[in-house]
Amino acid sequence: MYQFILIIHVLAAMSIIALVLVQQGKGATMGAAFGSGASQTVFGSRGSGSFLLRVTIGLAVVFFTTSIALNYIASREVKQAKEVILPVPVGNSNAVLPISPSSIPAPMGQPVEKK
């Protein structure tokens, strides 16, 4: 479920980036005043502003919804991970490993005896 929502989230983010780059700014109509009046003929006389704006708003809603869903799922998984119970060791848990005197390091400042 997490991966499916994450894929939708990434696709929505990439689509929003593409749509924002395709849209023209507020000052783009100035070019039409100086002779390039046919710049908006593909989407009709009103231009592509309303269509692209509605698609961008819809994708923004999808993006924020998936962001909240991913945050909720991730926080729930972290809470479940904190409740992990460690297994009890098998066998004699009170066993002490023998330590030979040669494996104990000498205290600092004292010479090491060689045998």
Helices and strands as residue ranges (DSSP letters): H 2-22, G 26-28, H 29-33, G 37-40, H 49-82, G 101-103
